[in-house]
Amino acid sequence: MKKICQWLDIQVGYVHNLEKNLSALEKTMEELRAKLDDLSRRVTREEDRGLQRLSEFQVWLTRVETFENEANNLLIAGNGQLQRLCLLGFCSKSLILSYRYGKSVSMTLREVEKLNSKVFEVIVEQAHTFEVEERQLQSTIVGLKEMLENAWNHLMEDRVGIMGFYGMGGVGKTTLITQLNNKFSGMTCGFDFVIWVVVSKELQVEKIQSEIARKLRLESRFQQHKTDAKWHSLPVPRLYVRTWALKNQWKSRAENKGYDIIGNLVRASLLMEVKWYGTKNVCMHDVVREMALWIASDLGAQKEAFIVRAGAGLSEMPKVENCNVVRRMALIKNKIHHLSSSHEYLELTTLLLQKANLTNISSEFFKSMPRLAVLDLSYNGNLFELPYGISQLVSLQYLNLSYTSIRHLPRGVQELKKLIHLDLEETDNLSNIDGILSSLHNLKILNLSRAGFSLDCNILEELQTLEHLEILTIEIDLQQGLEQFLSSHKLTRATRNLTIRGMQLESSGISLPISMENLREFNIVWCSISEIKMGTICLESKTVSPLDNPRTSCFLSLSKVIILDCKCVMELTLLMFAPNLRDLSVKSAKKLEDVINKEKSRHGEKSGIVPFRRLEFLLLGDLPELKNIYWNSLPFPCLKRMDIIRCPNLKKLPLDSQSGKHGGNGVIIRYTVKEWIETVEWIDEATKTRFLRSCLHVSETQNQDNQPHSSVPT
């Protein structure tokens, strides 16, 4: 009887507790969505660094998406269902419908609560890639099969770490080892790489180390550390357990922590998300900023410690009663044409003067700022000169001169021995910096994008002397400079953004070294380049050799690519091996036939690589010969928008009815030629029905105004 009563109580509760369960479902879903957003951002950052998500987390993610849709449908119908209730919620005008609905709400609530209670300490792991280079067999040896099986069985034993073969010349040692090497091909046996290294009689440890580093794609790190005395004392199997690995791990953790802090501030409404030239940024509300300043100034007791006069219409430096207490000063967006103040700011560490309409700075201005560490003079278009007196900023670590009109850097810049970050982006008038960079021994971050001078061999040699350089943004328009740059481990490894402009390389093409592990943005503008390949740097000849049959993903950090006005390129198969590419724009490539070429990508396809899994925006414009993006349909799990502008021969899109289902509100296909959509050959009727609803004809003007991609470098 007791069990019957409990059963009845549950059944009645589906109707009687409906309002309470709906409220709980809505609240729990809000918490689950916030948790989903946090974990998704976290896993995205980790995947950008080459890690892969755990299967357990992926299963949880799929279940969340399933129950989110179910919960949304139930919540949408909630008001109508509640109106059916009567007798204080104990009955309904349509009892059967209310019972069924209430039961669905209760069961969904239970599942959502389970999902929300799930705790993930770890959501990613090291990506398991497997690479083996097959070697050609010159001959076969009688009786080798049994010997091969014995050797293979020994090699697969957990306790075996080293195995050797001996015998007189010609008995088949090399053939046997070649057979063992090739046996790994196509198998996953717990090894990431199988490396073949030939050792001569004259043992050269460094050459062995170099070859292993090349196969592991650690050439740049090997070059960086091979001069270390401790390095030479380590045996070969232990060479790569080095402190740089820990250092990179610490950096990743610190960056993740920073993103987590910003995410917490955004959710707490202490920071606001805004878009700035197509990218997401955060800003602080005026009221919150005033409160932060009040707290930082010891609850208002030290108001002059932080001087913030942004957009205040100032024509000169603000008057301060006691200059010696000022620690940070922000004078952004003002009308301060001339800086000549000789006041002593002995404690000033930060001075922000962006968009201050500066035209002149006297040498006296920097005379008494011994602790100034951050100086931002960006976006002062009428500032043509820097005073030599900048040399007196002996503590300066950050100097931003981007978007100014300075013609040269004064020799006083060479005295900034503590400078870590130098930004010279868009300094069109800057003609030469020879001899400056090599003096800045502590420089870690350098932005030379669209600077007025060409990167010749002298400047590149100076860059290679910067021992601590970690992040480089660079633009190259000289062929000799490009060759020298691409063959440098140090510079390619440090490069985050690379633009190649105005090159004539129809015969040779270019090969991007796979050691460019930090490359995030790659632009090719106004070039006659026949082919873009992956390559490896040869340590001895200091050249880049093309990698003809790539099998594994390489450019793990690459998220944005712009190809503009490259009239000779016929395919961009390289992009298949950039698993985290989010934004792709290809315009005015007159000979481009395939984005991914079927023949050149066959090895990658056999390895299980599926291109464009992270792609969000795709723009294809003025490509008269383009026939294929990819030859099969692709899942496009993140794709939000596809823009097709004057591509008359593109008849087939790599889409099926399941493509792009997780890209927010679905994939939007925008096109500018009205007749084009009628020529598209859909894979089946279901695909046509699904995507035709999201196809949108726009004018050229509309397409430019609503472009998700950031502006192409000019």
N, C-alpha and C positions, 0 to 999 in steps of 0.2 A: 504493500500500500504506500509506503514511504517513497519508493522509487517511482510509482505512478504519479504521486503528487509533485515530485521533483521534475518529472518529465512534463507534466501539465504546466508547471510554473515557467519552464523554459519556453514552451510553445506560446503561452499567453504573453510572455515577456517580449517576444518578437514584435508584437503590436503595441503593448503598453509602454515599453521602453524605447519606442522608435525615435522620439524626439531627442532623448538623452543619447542614444547610440549615434544618431546623425551628427549631433554636436561633437561627440567624442571622435567620430570618424574625421570630421573636418579639421579638428585641432591636431589629431595624430598625423593626418596627411601633411599639414603645414610643417610639422617637425620633421617628417620623413623627407619632404622636398628639400628642406634646409640641409639635412644630413646628406642627401643625394648630391646637392650642389657642391658642398664642401669636399666630399670624397671624389667627385668627378673632376673638380679642379686639381685636386691633389694627384690623382692618377694621371691626368693629362700632363702635368709638369714632369712627373716621373717618366712617362712614356717618351716625352721629348728628349730625355737624357738616355734613351736606349733601353730602359727597363720594360718589363712586360707585366700586365696585370695578372693577378692570381685567378685561376679558374673559379675558385670559391667566390671571389668578389664579382666576377662576371655573371655567375648564376644569380647572386643576390641582386645585381643591377637589372637583370632581365625580369626577375620576379617583381621588383619595384615598379618597373615600367608597365608590366601587365596589370598589377593591382592598382596602379595610379589611374589607368584608363577606366578600370572597373569602378573605382571609388568616385571618379569624376562624374561618370554616368549616373551613379546612384545619388550623388549630391545634387545634380541638376534636376532630377525628378523629385527631390525631397519636399519642396513646398507643396506640390500637388498631392503628394501622398499624405502629408500632415493634415491637409484640409479634409481628407476623408474620415479622419478620426472623430469619434463621438464618445459620450459617456466618460468624460475625463481620460480619454485615451485607452479605455478598456475594450472598446469595440470600434467598428469601422462600418462606413456605409457600403464598402465593398470588402468584406472580411477576407475572402480568399486572396484577392490581389494584395491587400495590406499585409497579410500573413507572409506571402511569398516575398514581397519587397522587404519586410522587416527581417526575415530570415537571411536574405542576401546581405543586408546592411550589417547584421550581427556577425556573420561569418567573415565578411570582408574586413570588418573592424578587427576581428581576432587575428587575421593574417597580417594586416598592416601593423598592428602592435608588435607582432613577432619580428617583422622586418625592421621596425624602428628600434627594437631592443638589441639588434645584432651589433656587436662591437668588433671592429677590425683594427687590430694592432698593426698588421702588415697587409698591404694591398697589392704590392708589386714584388717582383723578383728579377734577378738577372735574366736577360733574354738569352734563350738557348739557341745559338746559331751553330751550324755545323758546316765545316768547310774542308774539303779535301781536293787536292789537285791530282787528277788521274795522270799516270805516266804511261808512255807507250812501251810495250814489251817488244824487245828486239828478237828474242828467241824463246823457245820452251825447252825445258830440261826433262828427260825421261825420269819418271819416279818422283817428280816434284809434287804431285797432288797429295800424297800421304805426308810428305814433309811439311807442306803448306798447312794441312789440317792440324798437325801436331803443334806447329808454331802458333797458329791462330788460337788454339785452345789454351796454350800457355799464356798468351798475351791477354786473353780475356779473364784470367784468374785475378781475383782482387789482390792477392798477395804479391803479384808480379809487378815490379816497378820498372825494372831495366832488363832488357833481354838482348843478347848479342849472338852473332853468328861468326864462325871462323872456318877457315879452310883455304886450300891453295887456290891460286887464280884460275878462273874458268869453270869451277864446279857448280856455279849457279847461285852464289850468295846475293848478288845484285838483283837477279831475276826473282829470287824468292822474296826479297824485301819489296820489290816493285809489285809483286802479286799481293803482298800484305797491304801495301799502301792502297792499291786499287780496290781491294775488298771492302774498304771503308766507304767507298763511293756509294751514295744512295742509302747508307745505313745510319742509324742513330744508336751509337754504342756508349753513350755517356761522355763522349769527347766533343769539344767545341771545334777544335782544329786538328788536322793531321798535317804535320810539317815535314817536308823532305829537305834535308840539308846535306850537302856534300862536303866532307872534311878531307883536306889534302894531308900529305905526310908532314908538311911544315905547318904545324898547328897554329892557327891564327884565331884566338878566342874572340877578338873583337869582330872579325868577319862572321863568325858563327852567330854571335849575339845580334849583329846587324841583320842577318838573314831572318832570324827568328822574329826580330822586331818588325821587319817588313811584312812577314806573313800574318803577324798578329795586329798589324796596322798601328804599331806603336813606334814608328820610326822617329817621329818628332820627339817623343819623350826619351827615347834612347839617345838621340843626339844631344838632348839637353843635359842628360845625366852621365854620359860616358866619360866625361872628364873628372868625375868624382872618384877620388882614390878608393873609397870604400866599394864603389861599383866593381872595380877590377878584382877585388878580393873575393867576390861571391861566385860560387859554382853556377854553371849554366842553368840548372833547373830552378834556382832560387832568384834569378836575376830580376824578376819583375815584381817581387813583393817589396815594393819601395814606398817611401813616404809620400810620393806624389799621389799615389792612389788614395791614401788617407786624406791628403790635402783636398783633392777634388771632392771626396765624400763630405768633408766638413763644409766646403763651399756650397754644395747642393743642399745640405741640411740648413745652413744659414739662410739661403735664398728661400727655401720652403717655409722656414719660420717667418721670414719677412712677409711672404704672401699670406700666410695664416693670420698674421697680425692685421694686415690691411683688410682681409676678408672679415675679421671680427669687427673692425671699426666700421666697415660698410654696413654690416647687418645691424650694428647698434646705432646706425644713422649719424655717426660722428664724422663719416666721410660720405661723399656722394659720388656715384658713378656718372661720368660724362664722356661724350665722344669728342675727340679732337683730331681733325683730319682723318677720320675713318678708323681711329684706334681708340680703345677703351682707356680712360684715365680716371683718376679720382681727384676730387677737390673738396675743400672744407667750407662749410657754411659760415657766413660772416659771424653769426652769433656764437657758434662753436669755436671759431678762431679767437674771438675776443675772450671767451672763457679760458681757452688754452693759454693765451698770453697772460691773462690775469693770474692763473695758477703758476706759470713759469716765472712770473715776476714776484714770487713770494706773496701771492694774494694782493698784488698791487703795491706792495711796499717798495719794489724796485722797478718802477714803471719804465725807467730809461734804460734798463738792461736790454730790452727788446723794442726796437723802434720799427714800427710797421706803418708806412705811409704810401701804400699802393694806390695809384690812381688819384692822388690828392692834388694834382695840378701844381706840384712844387717846381720852382724855377732855380732853386739852390738847395744845398744841403740843409736839413732841418736844424733849427737851433736847439741845443741841448745844454742844460745847466751844468752837468758834469759828464764830459766826454769819456772820462776814465772808467765809468761803470758800464758803458755800452758794450754789449757782447755780440748782438746780432742786429743787422739793419737791412730792411727790405724797402727799396724805393722804386718799385716796379711801376711802369706806365706813368711817367711824369714828364716834365719839360725842363729838365736840368741840362742845359746845353754845355755848360762849362764847369769843370771841377777844379777848384784851385785852393780849397780849404787846407790850412796847415794845422788844424786842431790835432791834438794828440788823442788818438783812440787806442790806448795801450792794451785794452782788453778785447777789442773787436776781433771776432773770429770769422764772421760771415757778412758779406756785403753783396746784396742782390740789386743790380741796376739794369735788368732787362727792360727794353722798350722805354728807356728814360730820355730818349732824344739827345743823347750825348753827341757833341761835335769835337770837344777838346778836353784833354786831361793833362794837367800840369805835373811835372815831376815832383813838385812839392807835396802833391796830394797823398802820395804813398809813403811819405817820409816817416811818419810816426804811427805805423800799424804793424808792429813787430810780430803780432800773434795772428794776423789775418791768414786764414786757411782756405776760405772759399770766396772766390771773386767771379761773379757772373756779369759779363758785359754784353750778352747776346742781344740780337735784334736791335742794335743801334746802327742803322743803315748809314748814318752820316758821320760815323766815327772812322777816320782814315789813318790815324796814327796812334801808337801807344808810346808813352814817355819812357825814356831809359830808366827813370826812377822806379819802374816796376821791379827792378833788381833788388830793391830794399825790402820786398815782401819775402823775407827769408823763411817764413813758415808756410808759404802758400802751397796747397796740395791740389786744389781744383781751380782751373782757369777755363772759362767758357767765352770764346770769341766768335761763336757761330753767328752767321747772318749779320756780320759787320763788314765794313768796306776797307779794313786795314790793308795797307799796301805791302808792308813788311813787318817782320817781328824784330824788335830792337835787340841788340846783343845782350841787353840786360836780362832777357828771358833765360839766357844760359846760366844765370846765377840762381835760378829757382831750383835748387838741388833737391828739395823735398816734393816737387810736383809729381803727382800721381796721375792726374786726369787732365788731358788737354783736348779741347773741342774746337776744331777749325772748320766745321761743316759750313758749306755755302759762303766761304770767304773768297768771292770771285776775283777780287783785286789783289789777292796775296800772290806775289810773283815768285818768291823764292824763300826757302827756309834752310838752305845749305848750312851745315855746321851747327845748327841749333839743337836738333833732336839728339845727337850723340852726346850732348852735355847733360841731358835730363835722365840721369842714370836710374832713377826710381820710377820712371813712367810705367804705368800699368795699363791705362786706357787712353787710346788715341783715335780721334775721329778726323779723317782727312777727306770725307765725302764731299765731292764737288768743290774742292778748294781750287784756287786759280792756277796753281802751278802743276806741271806734269811730274809724275813720279818717275824720275830717271834713275839710272843705276846708282848714282851717288846717294840719293835719298834712301833707296832701298838698302844699301849697305849700312847707312846710319841706323835704319830701323833694326837691322839684324844685330846691332851692338846693344840694343835695349834688353838687358838681361831679364827684367821683370815684366816685360810686355805680355799682357793676358788677353786684351780685347782690342781688336783693330778693325776700324771701318775705313775702307779704302776704295779708291776709284783709279783705274789704270787706262791710259789711252796711248801708250807706247808699246810696240811689239817687244822690243828688247827688255823693257821693264816687266812686261807680262811673263816672259820666259824666266827671268830671274826670280820673280815673285813666286810663280808656281813651283819652282824647284827648291824653294826654301821651306824646310820643315817648320822652322820657328814662326815664320810669317803666316803660312797657310793654317797652321794649328791655331794661331791667335785670332784669325780673321772671323768676324761675326757678320759683317755685311760686305759684299764684294760687287762692284759695278765695273764691267768691261765696256768701253765705249770707243767707237770709231776705228775698229781694227779691220784689216784686210787679211783674212786667214782662210781663203777659199781652198787652198791646197792641203794645208795641214790640220785645220780645225784646232780645237783645244781639248786638253784632258785635265779635268779637275782632280787633284789628288784626293784619294779616299781618306787621307789623314785630316781633312778639313772637318773635323768632328764638331766644331763650334759654329760652323757657318749657318746662319739663320735666314739671311736674305741674299738672293743672287739675281743680279740684273745684267742683261746684255742689251746694249742700245746702239743702233746705227752701225752694225758690224756686218761684214761679209764673211761669215763663218760657215763652213760646210757641215761641220759635225761637232757635237759636244759629247765627250766621252768621260768615263771615269778612268783614273790612272793611278799609278804608283810611282813614287819618287825613287830613282836609283841613287844610292848614296855615293857611289864612286864617280859617276859621270855628271851628277847633279842635273839630271834631266827627268822628265816625266814620261813614263812609258804607258801607252793605252792599255786598259784592262778589257780584253776583247769579249770574254764570256763571264760577266759578273753573275753571281748566284745569290748573294746575300745583300741585304739592305746596308747602306753605308752612311749616307748623309742624314744622321738621325736627328740633328737639330734644325735642318732646313725646313722652314715653314712658309716661305714666300719666294716666288720666282716671277720675274717680269722679262719677257722677250719682246723687244720692240724694234721693228724695222731691220730685221736680219734676213736679207733677201735670198741667201743661199742655203740656209738650213732646211733639211728635208724631214727630219724626225727629232724627237726629244725623248728617246727611250731612257735616257739618264734619270728622268723623273720617276720612273717605276721603282727606283731604288732609294727614294726619299720618302720613307713611310709616314712622316709627320707633316707633309706638305699640306698647308691650309688654304693658300691663296695663289692661284695661277692665272697669269695674264699673258696672252700671246697675241700680238697685233702686227700686221704688216710684214708677215713672213711669206713672201710671194711663192716660194717653192715648197713650203711645208705640206707634206702629204699625210703623215701620220703623227699623232702626238706620241703614241707608243707603237713602235714597229714590231710586228708579230715575230719576224725572223730573229731580230736582234735581242728580243726579250725572252726567247724560248727557255734559256737556262734559268732565268729568274722565275718563270712560270712553273717549271718543273720543281723548283725549290719551294713552291707554295706561296710565292709573293703575290699579293693582290694589291694592285696600285690604288692610290687615291682613297685610302680608308679614312683619312682625316681631312680630306678636302672639303672646304666650306664654300669657297667662291671660285668659279671658273669663268674666265672671259676669253672668247675667241673672236678676233676681229680682223677683217680684211685678209682672209686666207683663201685665195681663189682656188688653190689646188688641194685643200684639205679634204680628205675622204673619210678618215677614221680617227676617232679619239682612242678607241680600244676595240678589238675585234669581237669581244664577248660582252655580255651585260655585266655590270659591276654593282656591288651592293651600295656604294656611296652612303655609308651610314651617317655621315655628318654634313652632306651637301645641302646648302641652303639656296644657292642661286647659280644659274647657268646663263650667261649672256652670249648670244650668237649674233654677230654683226657681219653681214656680207660674207658668208661662207657658202657659196652656191652649190658646191659639190658634196657638202656634208649632208648625206641623206639618212644615215643611220646613227642613232645615239646609243651609247652603251647602257641602256636602261631596260629593266623589265618591271613587272608589276610590284616587285618587292623592293626595288631600289629606293634609296633615300627616305626610308620610313622613319628614321630617327632624327632627321634634320630639322628639328623644331616644328614648324607648321607645315612641313613638306617642301619639296623642291619647286622653286619658281623658275621657269624657263622664259627668258626675255629675248625677243628677236626684233630686228629693225626692218627687215624686208618682209612685207606682208605675205608675199607668195611663198616664202620659204617653208612655212609650217605645213603647207599643202603637199610639199614634196617629201616630207619625212616618212621613212619606211619603218613603222613600229614593229617590234618583235612579235607582238600578238595583239588581239583586240583588247585584252584586259589592260595592257600597258598603255595603249592609245587612250582608252577611256579615262584611266587614272591621270595621265599627264596632260592631256589636252585641256583639262579644267584649270591647270596651273600655268598654261602658256599665255604669255602677255606680250602683245605687240606694243612697242614703244617707239617714239621718234628718236632721232639722233640726239637731240637736245635733252630729252628726258633721260636717256641712257647715260649721258655724261654727268647730268646733275645728280643722279642717284647711284653713282658708281661706288661699290663697296670697297674697291681696291684703292689704296693710297696712290697719289699721283706718281706717274712714271717720271724718273729723274730726267731733267732736261739739261 
